[in-house]
Amino acid sequence: MQQGASAACSSQRAAPAGSSTVQQRGRSVEQRSLEAGTAAGDCFSPASAPGSKHVVDQGEEYHSTWAHRAWVWGATALLAATFLRGCAKVHDPVSALAAAAAVVAAYYLADFLTGMYHWSVDNYGSGATPIMGSQIAAFQGHHQRPWTITKREFCNNVHEVFKPATPFAALCLAATSWTAAPADVFLSTATLLVCMCQQFHAWAHMKKSQLPAAVDALQAAGVLLSRRIHGMHHRTPFEGNYCIVSGVWNEALDAGGSDAGFFRRLERFVAARTGVEPRCWYPPDYSWQEEENGVVHEARAK
């Protein structure tokens, strides 16, 4: 994620419940773009996203700090302990099969959850949103300069996901005294995969020559999100392919990009109930970057 930009809250519209854009998705993105004086395909042009692909924001910090490492490895240790305690409860083929099934279920759930999370921060809130503000800002900045995610050291890249997961990881470990093996391995695996999604995301932006051989093999097998699959998300207005563990849910959730897709239905539901339309209904707006850039840098440094 690029952390040096704030979320485009100014591009998020509030529409009266029951409006035409709520009853149906409304005008296509291309139509809205033309009405705004630009084609959707031009919204990510150098004019609206200044700087070449070789430019890295000098105000950004790409190295891991000791605080980053503490959050990441602390949460990882808690989750590993939970997983191992679950494995220790496996004493026969039936319990082993149940634990294995729990791992598989956790893998699929994690991909779905990352899609829900990614969709929400891409489309709602701003850099000023409590708790999630810095992550919302980061994802919006990432759309403008997606290559910067490949510059980050591991703990720098993932600590913002591990940090809020740490209390839950501690709770999972504390609960192992009375939970069954499948629950232990399911919760620890799902949580770890969700926390690692930002690294899977980074790998999906790297060239084959930059990847560890094992990661390249897992991407080729469809176990981890590939560059080809994730590349489809980085097309304005960033309205699909949100899942970032493996992307296995993307096709089913997006329904080929039709208005019958899961996220399109969810967006219409939210708009009907709250009057707030998602950002992906409109062309991207990066005009917020300069005025809020310093605020996000300050938030990122904490």
C-alpha positions as CSV (number, residue, x, y, z in Angstrom):
1,M,0.0,0.0,0.0
2,Q,1.1,3.5,-0.5
3,Q,0.9,5.2,2.8
4,G,1.6,8.8,1.7
5,A,-1.9,9.7,0.6
6,S,-5.3,10.2,2.3
7,A,-8.5,8.5,1.4
8,A,-10.7,10.1,-1.2
9,C,-13.6,10.9,1.1
10,S,-14.3,14.0,-1.0
11,S,-15.0,11.7,-3.9
12,Q,-17.6,9.8,-2.0
13,R,-21.2,11.0,-2.7
14,A,-24.2,11.0,-0.4
15,A,-27.4,10.3,-2.4
16,P,-30.9,10.4,-1.1
17,A,-32.3,7.0,-0.3
18,G,-34.5,5.7,-3.1
19,S,-32.7,7.7,-5.8
20,S,-32.2,6.3,-9.3
21,T,-28.6,5.4,-8.5
22,V,-29.9,3.4,-5.6
23,Q,-32.8,1.6,-7.3
24,Q,-30.3,0.4,-9.9
25,R,-26.6,1.0,-10.1
26,G,-27.5,3.8,-12.4
27,R,-25.4,5.4,-15.1
28,S,-22.3,3.4,-16.1
29,V,-18.9,4.6,-14.8
30,E,-18.1,5.6,-18.4
31,Q,-21.2,7.8,-18.6
32,R,-20.5,9.5,-15.3
33,S,-16.9,10.0,-16.4
34,L,-17.9,11.7,-19.6
35,E,-20.4,13.9,-17.7
36,A,-17.5,14.9,-15.5
37,G,-15.5,15.8,-18.6
38,T,-13.2,12.8,-18.7
39,A,-13.3,9.2,-19.7
40,A,-13.0,6.6,-17.0
41,G,-10.0,5.1,-18.8
42,D,-8.2,8.5,-18.5
43,C,-8.7,8.9,-14.7
44,F,-5.5,7.1,-14.0
45,S,-3.4,9.0,-16.5
46,P,-0.2,10.7,-15.6
47,A,-2.1,14.0,-15.5
48,S,-4.2,12.8,-12.6
49,A,-1.6,10.6,-11.0
50,P,1.6,12.7,-11.2
51,G,5.0,11.1,-11.4
52,S,6.4,8.2,-13.3
53,K,6.3,4.6,-12.1
54,H,9.9,5.0,-10.9
55,V,9.0,7.8,-8.5
56,V,8.8,6.9,-4.8
57,D,7.4,9.4,-2.3
58,Q,10.4,10.7,-0.3
59,G,8.3,11.3,2.7
60,E,7.5,7.6,3.0
61,E,9.2,5.1,5.4
62,Y,9.7,1.7,3.8
63,H,11.9,0.1,6.4
64,S,10.6,-1.9,9.3
65,T,10.9,-0.5,12.8
66,W,11.2,-2.4,16.1
67,A,7.6,-1.6,16.8
68,H,6.5,-3.1,13.5
69,R,8.5,-6.2,14.2
70,A,7.0,-6.5,17.7
71,W,3.5,-6.4,16.5
72,V,4.0,-8.8,13.6
73,W,6.1,-11.4,15.4
74,G,4.2,-11.1,18.7
75,A,0.9,-11.8,17.0
76,T,2.5,-14.6,14.9
77,A,3.8,-16.3,18.1
78,L,0.3,-16.2,19.6
79,L,-1.3,-17.7,16.5
80,A,1.4,-20.3,16.2
81,A,0.9,-21.3,19.8
82,T,-2.8,-21.6,19.2
83,F,-2.3,-23.7,16.1
84,L,0.2,-26.0,17.9
85,R,-2.1,-26.5,20.8
86,G,-4.8,-27.5,18.4
87,C,-2.5,-30.0,16.7
88,A,-1.7,-31.4,20.1
89,K,-5.3,-32.3,20.6
90,V,-5.3,-34.5,17.5
91,H,-5.1,-38.1,18.6
92,D,-6.9,-40.2,15.9
93,P,-7.7,-40.2,12.2
94,V,-11.1,-38.6,12.7
95,S,-9.7,-35.6,14.7
96,A,-6.9,-35.3,12.2
97,L,-9.4,-35.1,9.3
98,A,-11.4,-32.5,11.1
99,A,-8.4,-30.4,11.8
100,A,-7.3,-30.6,8.1
101,A,-10.8,-29.6,7.0
102,A,-10.7,-26.7,9.4
103,V,-7.4,-25.5,7.7
104,V,-9.0,-25.7,4.3
105,A,-12.1,-23.9,5.5
106,A,-10.0,-21.2,7.1
107,Y,-8.1,-20.7,3.8
108,Y,-11.3,-20.1,1.8
109,L,-12.8,-17.9,4.6
110,A,-9.7,-15.7,4.7
111,D,-9.9,-15.0,1.0
112,F,-13.5,-14.0,1.4
113,L,-12.8,-11.8,4.4
114,T,-10.0,-10.0,2.7
115,G,-12.3,-9.3,-0.2
116,M,-14.9,-7.7,2.2
117,Y,-12.2,-5.7,3.9
118,H,-10.6,-4.5,0.7
119,W,-14.0,-3.6,-0.8
120,S,-14.9,-1.6,2.3
121,V,-11.7,0.5,2.6
122,D,-11.7,1.1,-1.2
123,N,-15.2,2.5,-1.2
124,Y,-16.1,4.0,2.2
125,G,-14.6,6.3,4.8
126,S,-11.5,8.6,4.7
127,G,-8.2,9.2,6.3
128,A,-10.0,10.7,9.2
129,T,-12.1,7.6,9.9
130,P,-11.5,6.3,13.4
131,I,-9.3,3.2,13.7
132,M,-9.4,2.4,10.0
133,G,-8.4,5.8,8.6
134,S,-4.8,5.1,7.9
135,Q,-5.6,1.9,6.2
136,I,-8.3,3.6,4.0
137,A,-5.8,6.3,3.1
138,A,-3.2,3.7,2.3
139,F,-5.4,1.7,-0.1
140,Q,-6.4,4.9,-1.9
141,G,-2.8,5.9,-2.3
142,H,-2.0,2.4,-3.5
143,H,-4.3,2.8,-6.4
144,Q,-2.4,5.8,-7.5
145,R,1.1,4.4,-7.0
146,P,0.7,0.6,-6.7
147,W,4.4,-0.2,-7.2
148,T,5.4,1.3,-3.8
149,I,4.1,-1.8,-2.0
150,T,7.0,-3.8,-3.5
151,K,9.5,-1.4,-1.8
152,R,8.4,-2.1,1.7
153,E,10.1,-4.4,4.1
154,F,8.0,-7.3,5.4
155,C,7.0,-6.0,8.8
156,N,6.6,-2.4,7.6
157,N,4.1,-3.8,5.0
158,V,2.0,-6.0,7.2
159,H,2.1,-4.6,10.7
160,E,-1.0,-2.5,10.3
161,V,-3.0,-5.7,9.9
162,F,-1.2,-7.7,12.6
163,K,-1.5,-4.9,15.1
164,P,-5.4,-4.9,15.5
165,A,-5.3,-8.7,15.2
166,T,-3.1,-9.1,18.3
167,P,-5.8,-8.9,20.9
168,F,-7.9,-11.4,19.0
169,A,-4.9,-13.7,18.7
170,A,-4.4,-13.5,22.4
171,L,-8.0,-14.4,23.0
172,C,-7.8,-17.4,20.7
173,L,-4.8,-18.7,22.7
174,A,-6.5,-18.1,26.0
175,A,-9.5,-20.1,24.8
176,T,-7.5,-23.2,23.8
177,S,-8.1,-24.6,27.3
178,W,-11.7,-25.4,26.4
179,T,-11.9,-25.3,22.6
180,A,-11.6,-28.3,20.3
181,A,-8.7,-28.9,17.8
182,P,-10.7,-27.9,14.7
183,A,-11.6,-24.5,16.3
184,D,-8.0,-23.9,17.3
185,V,-6.5,-24.6,13.9
186,F,-9.3,-22.8,12.1
187,L,-9.1,-19.6,14.0
188,S,-5.3,-19.4,14.0
189,T,-5.0,-20.2,10.3
190,A,-7.8,-17.8,9.2
191,T,-6.4,-15.0,11.3
192,L,-2.8,-15.5,10.1
193,L,-3.9,-15.6,6.4
194,V,-5.9,-12.5,6.8
195,C,-2.9,-10.8,8.5
196,M,-0.6,-12.0,5.7
197,C,-2.9,-10.8,2.9
198,Q,-0.9,-7.6,2.5
199,Q,2.2,-9.6,1.8
200,F,0.4,-11.8,-0.7
201,H,-0.8,-8.5,-2.2
202,A,2.8,-7.2,-2.4
203,W,3.9,-10.4,-4.1
204,A,1.1,-10.0,-6.6
205,H,2.7,-6.7,-7.7
206,M,6.1,-8.2,-8.2
207,K,7.6,-9.6,-11.3
208,K,8.4,-13.3,-11.5
209,S,12.1,-12.6,-11.2
210,Q,11.6,-10.8,-7.9
211,L,9.6,-13.7,-6.2
212,P,10.9,-16.5,-4.1
213,A,10.6,-19.8,-6.0
214,A,8.1,-21.2,-3.6
215,V,5.8,-18.1,-3.9
216,D,6.0,-18.2,-7.7
217,A,5.0,-21.9,-7.6
218,L,2.1,-21.2,-5.3
219,Q,0.9,-18.3,-7.5
220,A,1.1,-20.5,-10.6
221,A,-0.9,-23.2,-8.8
222,G,-3.6,-20.6,-7.8
223,V,-2.9,-21.1,-4.1
224,L,-1.8,-17.5,-3.7
225,L,-3.0,-14.4,-5.5
226,S,-1.1,-13.9,-8.8
227,R,0.0,-10.8,-10.6
228,R,-2.4,-11.6,-13.5
229,I,-5.4,-12.0,-11.3
230,H,-4.8,-9.0,-9.1
231,G,-3.9,-6.8,-12.1
232,M,-7.6,-6.9,-13.1
233,H,-8.4,-5.0,-9.9
234,H,-6.1,-2.1,-10.9
235,R,-8.4,-0.8,-13.6
236,T,-10.5,2.2,-12.9
237,P,-12.8,2.5,-11.1
238,F,-11.4,-0.4,-9.0
239,E,-14.7,-2.1,-8.7
240,G,-13.9,-5.8,-8.5
241,N,-11.3,-8.6,-7.8
242,Y,-11.0,-7.5,-4.2
243,C,-10.0,-10.8,-2.6
244,I,-6.2,-10.9,-2.0
245,V,-5.3,-14.2,-0.4
246,S,-5.8,-16.4,-3.5
247,G,-8.5,-14.5,-5.4
248,V,-10.6,-17.7,-5.5
249,W,-13.8,-15.9,-4.6
250,N,-13.4,-13.1,-7.1
251,E,-15.2,-14.7,-10.0
252,A,-18.2,-15.7,-7.9
253,L,-18.5,-12.3,-6.1
254,D,-18.0,-10.2,-9.2
255,A,-20.4,-12.2,-11.4
256,G,-18.4,-11.1,-14.5
257,G,-18.7,-7.5,-13.5
258,S,-22.5,-7.4,-13.8
259,D,-24.8,-5.5,-11.5
260,A,-26.0,-8.8,-10.2
261,G,-22.6,-9.3,-8.5
262,F,-22.4,-9.6,-4.7
263,F,-20.6,-6.3,-4.1
264,R,-22.9,-4.4,-6.5
265,R,-25.9,-5.6,-4.6
266,L,-24.2,-4.8,-1.3
267,E,-23.4,-1.3,-2.5
268,R,-27.0,-0.7,-3.5
269,F,-28.2,-1.9,-0.1
270,V,-25.8,0.4,1.7
271,A,-26.8,3.4,-0.5
272,A,-30.5,2.7,0.0
273,R,-30.1,2.5,3.8
274,T,-27.6,5.3,4.3
275,G,-27.6,7.4,1.2
276,V,-23.8,6.9,0.8
277,E,-22.6,5.7,-2.5
278,P,-19.3,3.9,-3.0
279,R,-16.3,5.5,-4.6
280,C,-16.3,2.9,-7.4
281,W,-19.5,4.3,-8.8
282,Y,-17.5,7.4,-9.9
283,P,-14.1,8.1,-11.5
284,P,-11.2,8.3,-9.1
285,D,-10.5,11.7,-7.6
286,Y,-6.9,12.3,-6.4
287,S,-7.3,16.0,-5.7
288,W,-7.2,15.3,-2.0
289,Q,-3.6,14.1,-1.9
290,E,-1.7,17.4,-1.6
291,E,-3.9,19.0,1.1
292,E,-4.0,15.8,3.3
293,N,-0.6,14.3,2.6
294,G,1.1,15.5,5.8
295,V,-1.8,14.3,8.0
296,V,-1.4,10.8,6.7
297,H,2.4,10.8,7.0
298,E,1.9,11.7,10.6
299,A,-0.6,8.9,11.2
300,R,1.6,6.4,9.4
301,A,4.5,7.2,11.7
302,K,2.7,6.3,14.8
